[in-house]
Amino acid sequence: MKIAILDDYQNVALQMADWTVIFRRAEVTVFNDHLSDPDAVVRRLEPFDVVCVMRERTPLRSLDADHRDDLGPHPRQRTKHR
C-alpha cells in the first residue's frame, strides 16, 4: 500500500504520531510542496492508495469529474484490503 501525505510544509507529519505500525504495512511519502494545478495533483496522486491531507491547500474539491475519474473510485467504493 502506498500513502501520500500532502502539504506538510512544516515537515511535522511523521513527528506528530507513532507511524511504526503504518510503516510496517505501507510505503509513506510526504510532500512538502504545494501544487495548485489540478493536472499536476492528479499525476502526483495516481500511484497512491491513500491520501492524507495536512492542510486545506491542495484543491481536491476543485478537481472536475474527469480528474476524479483519473484518481480512481471514491474510497467508500473501493474493496477493503485485509
HELIX and SHEET records of a PDB file:
HELIX    1   1 ALA A   13  GLN A   15  5                                   3    
HELIX    2   2 THR A   20  ARG A   25  1                                   6    
HELIX    3   3 PRO A   38  LEU A   45  1                                   8    
HELIX    4   4 ALA A   65  LEU A   71  1                                   7    
HELIX    5   5 PRO A   75  GLN A   77  5                                   3    
SHEET    1   A 3 GLU A  27  VAL A  30  0                                        
SHEET    2   A 3 LYS A   2  LEU A   6  1                                        
SHEET    3   A 3 VAL A  50  VAL A  53  1                                        
END                                                                             
